[in-house]
Each structure stands twice: as C-alpha cells, then as structure tokens.
Amino acid sequence: MNAAVPERGHLCIMTNTHVDYQLSQLDQLEAESIHIFREVAAEFEKPVLMFSGGKDSIVMLRLAEKAFYPAKIPFPILQVDTGLDFPEVMETRDNWVNRLGVRLVVASIDDAIANGVVVDDGKTSRNRMQTGTLLHAIEENGFTAAFGGGRRDEEKARAKERVYSHRDEFGQWDPKMQRPELWSLYNGRLHAGEHMRIFPISNWTELDIWDYIGREGIEIPNIYFSHQRRVFERDGMLMTETPLNPLRAGEVAEERTVRFRTCGDITLTGCVESTASTIDEIIEEVAAARVTERGATRGDDRFSEAAMEDRKKEGYF
C-alpha cells in the first residue's frame, strides 16, 4: 500500500538574521550623504566642494573622505576668502588639506576687487561680496557642480532648497523652477553655462552635526568650544574685539566666556556666552536651544526677513 503523500505547505526558510536590525539615525544620514557624493562624482564632469572651514563643511569633507576611501577625494575644495576669517579656522582648514592631500582652490575677495570682478563701495560687507567672487570662480574653473553645507533647519530659505539646486547661466536660483526629487532620484541635466549646487547634508540638523563630530572624533576649530575672549555688544550680538572691527561710540569691550556656533566673517559673526567646553556639553546646549546658529549669530542674516533668500537668488551659497 502506498504511503499517503503529505499536503504541500508554505516553504519555510530558517535564517539567523536579526529581525530587529536597523541603522541608527546617524548611519542613515551618513549613508544618504555618501550616496549623494558618489552620485555627483559619477554624473558631473567637474564637481567641487565649497569649504568654509566651519563645522558643516568639515563634516562634508569627512563624508567625502569616507565616500571614496581608500582613494583620494576626486575633486578639489573651494574656499571664498573674505580676508576676514578667524585664524583658528584657517589653521584647521590647512590641517585637513594637508592630511587628505586634496587640491585647495582659493577665491580671494581682495583679488576679485583688484580685478574688477566685484566692487568695494565701502558699504557692502565682504560676506555679500562672496557671491560675485564665488560665481566668477565657478565660471573661471568650469565647475559643473558645487557641494554646499546648507541644512534645512539652518534658515527659512535653506528649507526651500532641494538636494540638487539648479543654477542658471548667471548662477542664479529660482525656487519656483526646482526639479522634483521623487524617491531621491536626482536630475542633473545641465545646459551650457549652468551648474548645480549640491547639498549632501540637507537633511541633517545642527544636533546631528554635533553628534557626528563626537562619534567620528572630527577636528574642528577650537573657537567652537568655550574660551575667554574680549567681546562687545552690537545689535544684540557679542562681537569679537579686533582691529578689523573697531568699536563704535558707546561700545565697551570686556572679557567673557564664550564660544561660536558658526564661523564666518569675523566682523559679522557673533558668539554666545557659554561654558560648554566638550562635545557632550555642546550637544546638551544645542538640544535646549530654540534659535538657529544663523539667526543668533550672523549679522548679515538679520538684514531682513528674506535676506538669505534674496542672496541665494543672486548666487550665494
């Protein structure tokens, strides 16, 4: 007698995979940024990484290093030199450039003024002169894509911009003409003379940046940490006492314990009173903050409600 044939059931495959495995938030952000760097390097003929020496651009440099390791970063970095940068920032910049062996392109505002690229009328800040200097450097070097360190939590206009930010032949941005990025698919098609701004850390927050700096042990300028500095109050901000930024009538300089949340033009970048001298203390401080670093310490961004957006339309970072 034939034995009964057992009924066919659902095929069951046993695995040893942990069903609860998932990437941390930082790992997800890092993976997305690395993907963007690799996508741009493969898609664009001549990319460049805009580098200010601040925490965001340093994190971008670290991500680019990881994206292409063990090979060298396959594009140069571009700094727009206002001539008014913090010495500590320039020192950190040189340390990174020397360690990674990347090519540094410096677009000097002094040179731009001397060559008639921008006009110094005695009223316009060096920070605003960065726009013309940057656009000239992009055109002169033929860069087709420029990585920037903008984050969506940083300023209202930043939140409007997508990962791939199209710029026309004049280097200008039109927020109404942005391309869709469904399913994180990026359209990098360009006409002659146009270029793309790329924002790999667009989905990061200031707190994410600090968490990543702490996790990776990243070198940043020491002015981000609490230190003693002679400062004075101007327009509700604490500004550095320096020959580049002379005191006005009624202003008094005094030594206080401060740190910087962002690095830029020394005549426009304010600091905040703080005793945070470690990464953990800074993370705790940032987590409790209710004002972004630009809103709290960037003088040019207080010019008007739409100051950043107006400058971005003209070609600013």
Residue frames as qw, qx, qy, qz and C-alpha x, y, z in Angstrom:
[[0.000, 0.888, 0.460, 0.000, 0.00, 0.00, 0.00],
 [0.404, 0.503, -0.031, 0.763, 1.33, 3.45, -0.94],
 [0.313, -0.427, -0.465, 0.709, 2.01, 5.83, 1.92],
 [0.119, 0.904, 0.410, -0.031, -0.14, 8.95, 1.98],
 [0.476, 0.376, 0.039, 0.794, 1.52, 11.97, 0.36],
 [0.239, -0.566, -0.427, 0.664, 1.69, 14.85, 2.86],
 [0.245, 0.907, 0.337, 0.062, -0.01, 18.09, 1.86],
 [0.518, 0.349, -0.022, 0.780, 2.19, 20.80, 0.46],
 [0.306, -0.830, -0.334, 0.324, 2.60, 23.67, 2.86],
 [0.177, 0.974, -0.117, 0.076, 4.26, 27.11, 2.71],
 [0.772, 0.282, -0.301, 0.484, 8.01, 26.92, 2.22],
 [0.472, -0.881, 0.022, 0.006, 9.72, 27.97, 5.42],
 [0.662, 0.470, -0.304, 0.499, 13.33, 29.18, 5.27],
 [0.641, -0.705, -0.159, 0.257, 15.21, 29.45, 8.55],
 [0.453, 0.665, -0.176, 0.566, 17.69, 32.31, 8.81],
 [0.597, -0.371, -0.401, 0.587, 19.89, 33.72, 11.52],
 [0.152, 0.458, 0.099, 0.870, 19.14, 37.36, 10.58],
 [0.100, -0.367, -0.597, 0.706, 18.11, 39.56, 13.48],
 [0.108, 0.686, 0.636, 0.336, 14.67, 40.91, 12.61],
 [0.226, -0.915, -0.255, 0.217, 15.21, 43.99, 14.77],
 [0.574, -0.177, 0.212, 0.771, 18.37, 45.12, 12.93],
 [0.279, 0.894, 0.305, 0.175, 18.26, 48.71, 11.73],
 [0.496, 0.337, -0.109, 0.793, 20.62, 51.59, 11.07],
 [0.244, -0.579, -0.403, 0.665, 20.87, 54.38, 13.58],
 [0.256, 0.919, 0.252, -0.162, 19.70, 57.84, 12.55],
 [0.135, -0.806, 0.416, 0.399, 23.29, 58.99, 12.09],
 [0.461, -0.122, 0.800, 0.364, 24.12, 55.93, 9.99],
 [0.446, 0.650, 0.611, 0.074, 21.12, 56.63, 7.75],
 [0.118, 0.962, -0.005, -0.245, 22.12, 60.27, 7.31],
 [0.315, -0.604, 0.613, 0.401, 25.72, 59.28, 6.61],
 [0.521, 0.158, 0.789, 0.284, 24.66, 56.67, 4.03],
 [0.379, 0.828, 0.411, -0.037, 22.40, 59.18, 2.25],
 [0.018, -0.926, 0.228, 0.301, 25.17, 61.81, 2.12],
 [0.418, -0.384, 0.730, 0.379, 27.77, 59.31, 0.87],
 [0.532, 0.456, 0.693, 0.167, 25.34, 58.19, -1.85],
 [0.256, 0.941, 0.165, -0.144, 24.92, 61.83, -2.95],
 [0.207, -0.765, 0.485, 0.370, 28.69, 62.37, -3.11],
 [0.474, -0.097, 0.807, 0.339, 29.17, 59.24, -5.23],
 [0.465, 0.673, 0.575, 0.018, 26.22, 60.09, -7.48],
 [0.145, 0.958, -0.048, -0.244, 27.58, 63.57, -8.19],
 [0.316, -0.596, 0.637, 0.374, 31.12, 62.30, -8.80],
 [0.488, 0.138, 0.816, 0.276, 29.74, 59.83, -11.36],
 [0.355, 0.745, 0.565, 0.011, 27.25, 62.21, -13.01],
 [0.114, 0.984, 0.005, -0.135, 29.05, 65.55, -13.25],
 [0.751, 0.523, -0.149, 0.374, 32.17, 66.34, -15.21],
 [0.414, 0.357, -0.365, 0.754, 33.82, 68.77, -12.80],
 [0.522, -0.761, -0.364, -0.127, 32.46, 68.97, -9.23],
 [0.289, 0.414, -0.449, 0.737, 33.97, 70.99, -6.38],
 [0.506, -0.583, -0.605, 0.195, 33.35, 71.11, -2.63],
 [0.024, -0.777, 0.058, -0.626, 32.77, 74.58, -1.20],
 [0.719, -0.277, -0.488, 0.410, 34.71, 74.76, 2.06],
 [0.142, -0.886, 0.012, -0.441, 34.49, 77.49, 4.70],
 [0.337, 0.324, -0.694, 0.548, 36.41, 75.72, 7.46],
 [0.520, -0.304, 0.315, -0.733, 33.31, 75.64, 9.67],
 [0.486, -0.137, 0.818, -0.275, 31.75, 72.58, 11.25],
 [0.775, 0.428, 0.309, -0.347, 29.29, 71.82, 8.42],
 [0.600, 0.696, -0.370, -0.135, 31.86, 71.96, 5.63],
 [0.075, -0.524, 0.836, -0.147, 34.28, 69.89, 7.74],
 [0.664, 0.068, 0.678, -0.307, 31.61, 67.21, 8.22],
 [0.750, 0.607, 0.004, -0.263, 31.08, 67.26, 4.44],
 [0.302, 0.699, -0.648, -0.020, 34.81, 66.76, 3.92],
 [0.371, -0.283, 0.850, -0.245, 34.75, 63.81, 6.30],
 [0.764, 0.326, 0.451, -0.327, 31.79, 62.30, 4.43],
 [0.624, 0.708, -0.276, -0.181, 33.57, 62.78, 1.10],
 [0.020, -0.587, 0.805, -0.085, 36.65, 61.11, 2.57],
 [0.560, -0.033, 0.783, -0.269, 34.53, 58.10, 3.56],
 [0.741, 0.521, 0.165, -0.391, 32.69, 58.02, 0.23],
 [0.675, 0.663, -0.319, -0.047, 35.85, 57.44, -1.81],
 [0.359, -0.634, 0.678, -0.098, 38.23, 55.79, 0.68],
 [0.653, -0.510, 0.103, 0.550, 40.86, 54.37, 0.17],
 [0.485, 0.483, 0.291, 0.669, 41.15, 56.54, -2.94],
 [0.167, -0.203, -0.182, 0.947, 41.63, 60.28, -2.60],
 [0.314, 0.689, 0.445, -0.478, 38.70, 62.65, -2.90],
 [0.553, 0.263, 0.561, 0.557, 38.30, 63.04, -6.69],
 [0.153, 0.834, 0.295, 0.440, 37.53, 66.76, -6.72],
 [0.332, 0.250, -0.333, 0.846, 39.09, 69.94, -5.27],
 [0.237, -0.720, -0.568, 0.322, 37.76, 72.10, -2.47],
 [0.218, 0.582, 0.197, 0.758, 36.95, 75.77, -2.98],
 [0.331, -0.605, -0.461, 0.559, 37.22, 78.46, -0.32],
 [0.155, 0.815, 0.212, 0.517, 35.99, 82.00, -0.87],
 [0.561, -0.227, -0.352, 0.714, 38.47, 84.01, 1.19],
 [0.065, -0.935, -0.319, -0.141, 36.98, 87.20, 2.63],
 [0.399, 0.485, -0.327, 0.706, 40.29, 88.22, 4.18],
 [0.367, -0.494, 0.300, -0.729, 38.34, 88.48, 7.45],
 [0.848, -0.169, -0.479, -0.149, 38.34, 84.83, 8.53],
 [0.666, -0.691, 0.251, -0.127, 39.20, 83.62, 12.03],
 [0.170, 0.655, -0.736, -0.009, 42.86, 82.47, 12.23],
 [0.502, -0.179, 0.808, -0.251, 41.76, 79.29, 14.05],
 [0.791, 0.440, 0.304, -0.296, 39.53, 78.39, 11.10],
 [0.531, 0.740, -0.397, -0.118, 42.35, 78.83, 8.58],
 [0.147, -0.527, 0.826, -0.136, 44.64, 76.66, 10.69],
 [0.665, 0.075, 0.693, -0.269, 42.08, 73.85, 10.80],
 [0.722, 0.635, 0.004, -0.274, 41.50, 74.19, 7.04],
 [0.312, 0.710, -0.630, -0.040, 45.21, 73.73, 6.35],
 [0.398, -0.309, 0.837, -0.214, 45.36, 70.69, 8.64],
 [0.764, 0.318, 0.491, -0.274, 42.56, 68.99, 6.69],
 [0.614, 0.738, -0.207, -0.189, 44.00, 69.87, 3.30],
 [0.085, 0.653, -0.751, 0.042, 47.44, 68.55, 4.26],
 [0.521, -0.161, 0.801, -0.246, 46.09, 65.34, 5.78],
 [0.746, 0.416, 0.472, -0.218, 43.79, 64.44, 2.88],
 [0.402, -0.194, 0.585, 0.677, 46.06, 65.71, 0.11],
 [0.378, 0.728, 0.569, 0.048, 43.17, 67.46, -1.67],
 [0.356, 0.278, 0.208, 0.868, 43.65, 70.41, -4.01],
 [0.096, -0.702, -0.457, 0.538, 42.63, 73.72, -2.49],
 [0.256, 0.517, 0.366, 0.730, 41.29, 76.47, -4.75],
 [0.203, -0.557, -0.413, 0.691, 41.13, 79.86, -3.03],
 [0.178, 0.691, 0.424, 0.557, 38.90, 82.56, -4.50],
 [0.357, -0.304, -0.338, 0.816, 40.09, 85.77, -2.85],
 [0.093, 0.892, 0.438, -0.062, 37.76, 88.75, -2.50],
 [0.260, -0.750, 0.211, 0.570, 40.82, 91.02, -2.44],
 [0.319, -0.111, 0.703, 0.626, 41.83, 89.65, -5.84],
 [0.212, 0.618, 0.731, 0.198, 38.26, 89.94, -7.09],
 [0.040, -0.920, -0.198, 0.336, 38.18, 93.61, -6.11],
 [0.292, -0.585, 0.437, 0.617, 41.59, 94.24, -7.71],
 [0.246, 0.039, 0.799, 0.548, 40.48, 92.55, -10.94],
 [0.334, 0.073, -0.149, -0.928, 37.14, 94.37, -11.09],
 [0.277, -0.224, -0.917, -0.182, 35.06, 91.23, -10.53],
 [0.314, -0.746, -0.579, 0.096, 33.29, 92.86, -7.56],
 [0.137, 0.664, -0.038, 0.734, 33.15, 96.48, -6.47],
 [0.453, -0.391, -0.565, 0.568, 34.04, 97.63, -2.98],
 [0.016, -0.734, -0.273, -0.621, 31.82, 100.65, -2.41],
 [0.097, 0.302, -0.527, 0.789, 32.76, 100.95, 1.26],
 [0.591, -0.187, 0.221, -0.753, 29.24, 99.94, 2.32],
 [0.905, 0.053, -0.307, -0.289, 28.82, 96.35, 1.15],
 [0.664, -0.554, 0.495, -0.080, 30.15, 93.71, 3.55],
 [0.069, 0.471, -0.846, -0.240, 32.80, 91.21, 2.49],
 [0.441, 0.124, 0.863, -0.215, 30.24, 88.50, 3.22],
 [0.590, 0.649, 0.317, -0.360, 27.97, 89.85, 0.48],
 [0.289, 0.739, -0.496, -0.353, 30.92, 90.18, -1.91],
 [0.449, -0.219, 0.865, 0.057, 31.34, 86.41, -1.68],
 [0.698, 0.486, 0.468, -0.240, 28.53, 85.93, -4.21],
 [0.519, 0.816, -0.190, -0.172, 30.26, 87.61, -7.16],
 [0.082, -0.658, 0.748, 0.032, 33.60, 86.11, -6.18],
 [0.600, -0.033, 0.790, -0.125, 32.13, 82.61, -5.99],
 [0.717, 0.597, 0.302, -0.196, 30.29, 82.84, -9.31],
 [0.331, 0.830, -0.427, -0.140, 33.47, 84.08, -11.01],
 [0.266, -0.480, 0.836, -0.020, 35.48, 81.19, -9.54],
 [0.700, 0.213, 0.661, -0.166, 32.90, 78.62, -10.68],
 [0.644, 0.745, 0.072, -0.157, 32.85, 80.05, -14.21],
 [0.131, 0.820, -0.550, -0.091, 36.62, 80.51, -14.44],
 [0.287, -0.370, 0.883, -0.042, 37.33, 76.93, -13.33],
 [0.518, 0.093, -0.651, -0.547, 34.46, 75.39, -15.28],
 [0.147, 0.004, 0.898, -0.415, 32.90, 73.70, -12.24],
 [0.398, -0.214, -0.634, -0.627, 29.62, 71.99, -13.11],
 [0.669, -0.569, -0.452, -0.159, 28.55, 71.08, -9.57],
 [0.129, 0.494, -0.495, 0.703, 29.39, 72.69, -6.24],
 [0.563, -0.412, -0.701, 0.149, 28.77, 70.92, -2.92],
 [0.129, -0.569, 0.196, -0.788, 27.46, 73.23, -0.19],
 [0.252, -0.046, -0.851, 0.459, 26.90, 72.69, 3.52],
 [0.415, -0.245, 0.001, -0.876, 23.36, 74.08, 3.79],
 [0.068, -0.200, -0.947, 0.240, 20.99, 72.39, 6.25],
 [0.209, -0.548, -0.593, -0.551, 17.21, 72.72, 6.19],
 [0.475, -0.718, -0.470, 0.193, 16.99, 73.67, 9.87],
 [0.521, -0.117, -0.059, 0.844, 19.54, 76.44, 9.44],
 [0.096, 0.319, -0.003, -0.943, 17.40, 79.17, 7.87],
 [0.606, 0.466, 0.433, -0.477, 13.99, 79.53, 6.19],
 [0.530, 0.665, -0.337, -0.404, 15.39, 79.87, 2.67],
 [0.014, -0.400, 0.914, 0.063, 17.56, 76.77, 3.15],
 [0.487, 0.150, 0.797, -0.325, 14.40, 74.75, 3.82],
 [0.632, 0.607, 0.089, -0.474, 13.06, 75.65, 0.35],
 [0.322, 0.653, -0.627, -0.277, 16.06, 74.23, -1.47],
 [0.989, 0.022, 0.009, -0.145, 16.38, 70.65, -2.64],
 [0.789, -0.361, 0.350, 0.353, 19.42, 68.38, -2.67],
 [0.498, 0.191, 0.445, 0.719, 20.17, 69.24, -6.32],
 [0.062, 0.819, 0.272, -0.502, 19.74, 73.01, -6.66],
 [0.605, 0.484, 0.396, 0.493, 19.80, 74.14, -10.28],
 [0.150, -0.718, 0.017, 0.679, 21.55, 77.44, -11.11],
 [0.631, 0.741, 0.231, -0.005, 21.10, 79.16, -14.46],
 [0.715, 0.414, 0.006, 0.563, 23.81, 80.57, -16.72],
 [0.007, 0.769, -0.169, 0.617, 24.01, 83.62, -14.44],
 [0.329, 0.117, -0.779, 0.520, 24.44, 81.46, -11.33],
 [0.392, -0.204, 0.237, -0.865, 21.01, 82.42, -10.04],
 [0.012, -0.169, -0.971, 0.170, 18.46, 80.26, -8.22],
 [0.472, -0.182, -0.211, -0.837, 14.71, 80.32, -8.91],
 [0.294, -0.076, 0.845, -0.441, 12.81, 78.50, -6.13],
 [0.701, 0.338, 0.245, -0.577, 9.76, 78.14, -8.41],
 [0.701, 0.530, -0.402, -0.257, 11.74, 76.21, -11.02],
 [0.307, -0.483, 0.810, -0.129, 13.18, 73.47, -8.85],
 [0.560, 0.166, -0.732, -0.351, 13.18, 69.92, -10.15],
 [0.851, -0.361, 0.023, -0.381, 11.23, 67.14, -8.42],
 [0.142, 0.485, -0.842, 0.188, 13.23, 64.61, -6.38],
 [0.874, -0.167, 0.021, -0.456, 10.75, 61.76, -6.02],
 [0.989, -0.117, -0.010, 0.085, 12.22, 58.64, -4.43],
 [0.461, -0.723, 0.344, 0.382, 15.53, 60.50, -4.03],
 [0.701, 0.340, 0.420, 0.466, 16.14, 60.44, -7.78],
 [0.177, -0.738, 0.047, 0.650, 18.18, 63.45, -8.84],
 [0.625, 0.698, 0.287, 0.200, 18.07, 65.21, -12.21],
 [0.475, -0.600, 0.189, 0.616, 21.50, 66.61, -13.03],
 [0.560, 0.510, 0.440, 0.483, 20.93, 67.64, -16.65],
 [0.198, -0.713, -0.025, 0.672, 22.50, 71.00, -17.50],
 [0.562, 0.792, 0.162, 0.176, 22.67, 73.36, -20.43],
 [0.627, 0.300, -0.127, 0.708, 25.89, 75.14, -21.35],
 [0.057, 0.511, -0.192, 0.836, 26.93, 77.65, -18.70],
 [0.686, -0.551, -0.069, -0.470, 24.63, 76.28, -16.00],
 [0.306, 0.278, -0.838, 0.356, 25.74, 74.47, -12.87],
 [0.694, -0.487, -0.474, -0.240, 24.25, 72.65, -9.93],
 [0.175, -0.541, 0.587, -0.577, 24.59, 73.30, -6.21],
 [0.717, -0.135, -0.680, -0.074, 24.51, 70.07, -4.21],
 [0.365, -0.578, 0.395, -0.614, 23.55, 69.81, -0.53],
 [0.574, 0.068, -0.815, 0.032, 24.60, 66.40, 0.87],
 [0.214, -0.172, -0.761, 0.588, 23.72, 67.29, 4.48],
 [0.291, -0.321, -0.257, -0.864, 20.41, 68.92, 3.64],
 [0.704, -0.438, -0.454, -0.328, 18.52, 66.52, 5.93],
 [0.579, -0.112, -0.556, 0.586, 20.89, 66.96, 8.88],
 [0.299, -0.916, -0.194, -0.183, 20.25, 69.22, 11.87],
 [0.056, 0.785, -0.469, 0.401, 22.75, 71.14, 13.97],
 [0.706, -0.447, 0.473, -0.278, 22.35, 68.46, 16.63],
 [0.966, 0.224, 0.117, 0.060, 23.08, 65.71, 14.09],
 [0.492, 0.740, -0.317, 0.330, 26.25, 67.56, 13.06],
 [0.240, -0.689, 0.552, -0.403, 27.49, 67.66, 16.64],
 [0.899, -0.177, 0.356, -0.184, 26.56, 64.02, 17.29],
 [0.886, 0.433, -0.023, 0.164, 28.56, 63.05, 14.20],
 [0.230, 0.787, -0.430, 0.379, 31.55, 65.19, 15.14],
 [0.540, -0.550, 0.535, -0.346, 31.58, 63.48, 18.53],
 [0.955, 0.036, 0.277, -0.102, 31.19, 59.98, 17.12],
 [0.811, 0.522, -0.040, 0.262, 33.86, 60.41, 14.44],
 [0.627, -0.548, 0.039, 0.552, 36.32, 62.42, 16.55],
 [0.513, 0.672, 0.260, 0.467, 36.46, 65.12, 13.88],
 [0.427, -0.251, -0.110, 0.862, 38.89, 68.02, 14.19],
 [0.094, 0.855, 0.415, 0.295, 37.12, 71.40, 14.20],
 [0.212, 0.586, -0.216, 0.751, 38.30, 74.95, 15.03],
 [0.390, -0.223, -0.711, 0.541, 38.74, 75.42, 18.77],
 [0.156, -0.077, 0.126, -0.977, 36.60, 78.57, 18.79],
 [0.592, -0.298, -0.558, -0.499, 33.55, 76.27, 18.75],
 [0.648, -0.367, -0.606, 0.281, 34.42, 75.41, 22.35],
 [0.348, -0.919, -0.183, -0.012, 34.16, 77.65, 25.39],
 [0.657, 0.079, -0.118, 0.741, 37.07, 80.09, 25.82],
 [0.200, -0.747, -0.226, 0.592, 37.90, 83.56, 27.11],
 [0.412, 0.401, 0.417, 0.704, 37.58, 86.37, 24.56],
 [0.026, -0.389, -0.191, 0.901, 37.30, 90.13, 24.57],
 [0.109, 0.500, 0.751, 0.418, 33.91, 90.97, 23.09],
 [0.133, 0.185, 0.201, -0.953, 31.47, 93.85, 22.84],
 [0.357, 0.509, 0.760, -0.189, 27.73, 94.01, 22.22],
 [0.140, 0.287, -0.338, -0.885, 26.39, 95.23, 18.88],
 [0.592, 0.042, -0.406, -0.695, 22.84, 94.77, 17.54],
 [0.857, -0.260, 0.164, -0.414, 22.11, 92.21, 20.23],
 [0.952, 0.166, -0.200, 0.160, 25.17, 90.09, 19.42],
 [0.570, -0.714, 0.295, 0.279, 28.55, 89.63, 21.09],
 [0.695, 0.697, -0.125, 0.130, 31.24, 90.58, 18.57],
 [0.836, -0.153, -0.054, 0.525, 34.99, 89.95, 18.71],
 [0.120, -0.938, 0.136, 0.296, 37.24, 92.89, 19.57],
 [0.751, 0.071, 0.388, 0.529, 39.66, 93.16, 16.65],
 [0.119, -0.458, 0.219, 0.854, 41.34, 95.90, 14.60],
 [0.033, 0.185, 0.773, 0.606, 39.21, 94.64, 11.71],
 [0.289, -0.658, -0.631, -0.291, 36.07, 95.60, 13.62],
 [0.204, 0.189, -0.376, 0.884, 36.75, 98.82, 15.57],
 [0.100, -0.529, -0.723, 0.434, 34.48, 99.85, 18.42],
 [0.005, 0.636, 0.381, 0.671, 31.78, 102.42, 17.74],
 [0.137, -0.405, 0.304, -0.851, 30.70, 105.20, 20.06],
 [0.687, -0.327, 0.194, -0.619, 29.22, 103.78, 23.25],
 [0.946, 0.039, -0.317, -0.061, 30.54, 100.25, 22.74],
 [0.325, -0.715, 0.577, -0.223, 32.70, 98.76, 25.50],
 [0.744, 0.238, -0.623, -0.030, 34.80, 95.61, 25.20],
 [0.529, -0.542, 0.538, -0.369, 35.16, 93.18, 28.09],
 [0.219, 0.281, -0.932, -0.073, 36.41, 89.64, 28.56],
 [0.773, -0.081, 0.243, -0.580, 33.74, 86.95, 28.72],
 [0.378, -0.139, 0.912, 0.080, 33.46, 83.18, 28.49],
 [0.634, 0.490, -0.012, -0.599, 32.04, 82.49, 25.04],
 [0.488, -0.049, 0.795, 0.356, 32.00, 80.09, 22.10],
 [0.336, 0.336, -0.366, -0.800, 30.97, 80.31, 18.44],
 [0.713, 0.243, 0.600, -0.270, 28.09, 78.34, 16.93],
 [0.731, 0.607, 0.262, 0.169, 29.14, 79.19, 13.38],
 [0.492, -0.437, 0.260, 0.707, 32.27, 80.54, 11.67],
 [0.481, 0.744, 0.378, 0.270, 32.32, 83.27, 9.05],
 [0.278, 0.677, -0.054, 0.679, 33.36, 86.87, 8.54],
 [0.474, -0.222, -0.570, 0.634, 34.91, 87.95, 11.86],
 [0.042, -0.029, 0.102, -0.994, 33.26, 91.38, 11.57],
 [0.568, -0.152, -0.279, -0.759, 29.77, 89.88, 11.23],
 [0.711, -0.151, -0.685, -0.055, 29.87, 86.63, 13.20],
 [0.416, -0.633, 0.307, -0.575, 28.79, 86.83, 16.81],
 [0.366, 0.100, -0.891, 0.248, 29.46, 84.43, 19.65],
 [0.643, -0.569, -0.300, -0.416, 27.31, 83.28, 22.57],
 [0.273, -0.581, 0.619, -0.453, 28.08, 83.17, 26.26],
 [0.944, -0.026, -0.266, -0.196, 28.72, 79.53, 27.10],
 [0.409, -0.631, 0.650, -0.112, 30.72, 77.25, 29.37],
 [0.959, 0.180, 0.193, -0.101, 30.37, 74.27, 27.01],
 [0.047, -0.765, 0.611, 0.200, 33.94, 73.03, 26.56],
 [0.330, -0.136, 0.922, 0.148, 33.30, 69.45, 25.39],
 [0.253, -0.083, -0.720, -0.641, 31.26, 67.85, 22.61],
 [0.266, -0.447, -0.849, 0.087, 28.80, 66.39, 25.13],
 [0.094, -0.538, -0.391, 0.741, 28.27, 69.78, 26.76],
 [0.146, 0.233, -0.358, -0.892, 27.73, 71.42, 23.35],
 [0.261, -0.236, -0.854, -0.383, 25.20, 68.73, 22.39],
 [0.203, -0.542, -0.721, 0.382, 23.32, 69.36, 25.62],
 [0.018, -0.478, -0.094, 0.873, 23.36, 73.11, 24.95],
 [0.182, 0.099, -0.585, -0.784, 22.25, 72.79, 21.31],
 [0.196, -0.349, -0.909, -0.119, 19.44, 70.39, 22.25],
 [0.130, -0.641, -0.578, 0.487, 17.96, 73.09, 24.50],
 [0.084, -0.267, 0.188, 0.941, 18.45, 75.96, 22.02],
 [0.397, 0.647, 0.618, -0.202, 15.41, 77.50, 20.33],
 [0.301, 0.884, -0.127, -0.335, 17.25, 79.76, 17.89],
 [0.904, 0.319, 0.060, 0.280, 19.35, 78.51, 14.98],
 [0.627, -0.354, 0.079, 0.689, 23.02, 79.44, 14.83],
 [0.293, 0.357, 0.357, 0.812, 22.45, 81.78, 11.87],
 [0.244, -0.795, -0.398, -0.388, 19.54, 83.53, 13.50],
 [0.620, -0.736, -0.157, 0.221, 21.55, 84.02, 16.67],
 [0.562, -0.585, 0.242, 0.533, 25.00, 84.95, 15.41],
 [0.496, 0.215, 0.490, 0.684, 25.07, 86.01, 11.72],
 [0.004, 0.517, 0.155, -0.842, 24.76, 89.75, 11.26],
 [0.152, 0.164, -0.548, -0.806, 24.00, 89.71, 7.51],
 [0.202, -0.313, -0.899, -0.232, 21.10, 87.31, 8.01],
 [0.090, -0.594, -0.607, 0.521, 19.36, 89.86, 10.23],
 [0.069, -0.088, 0.268, 0.957, 19.22, 92.46, 7.47],
 [0.578, 0.017, -0.123, -0.807, 15.67, 91.46, 6.55],
 [0.795, -0.036, 0.483, -0.366, 13.25, 88.55, 6.89],
 [0.895, 0.415, 0.164, 0.001, 14.19, 87.37, 3.39],
 [0.059, -0.856, 0.465, 0.220, 17.88, 88.34, 3.47],
 [0.481, -0.284, 0.803, 0.206, 19.20, 84.81, 2.86],
 [0.627, 0.480, 0.612, 0.036, 16.69, 84.02, 0.13],
 [0.326, 0.927, -0.030, -0.184, 17.47, 87.27, -1.71],
 [0.137, -0.728, 0.633, 0.224, 21.19, 86.44, -1.65],
 [0.584, -0.027, 0.803, 0.115, 20.63, 82.82, -2.72],
 [0.600, 0.702, 0.375, -0.085, 18.65, 84.02, -5.75],
 [0.204, 0.921, -0.293, -0.155, 21.69, 86.08, -6.68],
 [0.767, 0.421, -0.470, 0.118, 24.00, 83.07, -6.41],
 [0.272, -0.648, 0.581, -0.411, 25.04, 82.93, -2.75],
 [0.051, 0.228, -0.964, 0.126, 25.94, 79.65, -1.03]]
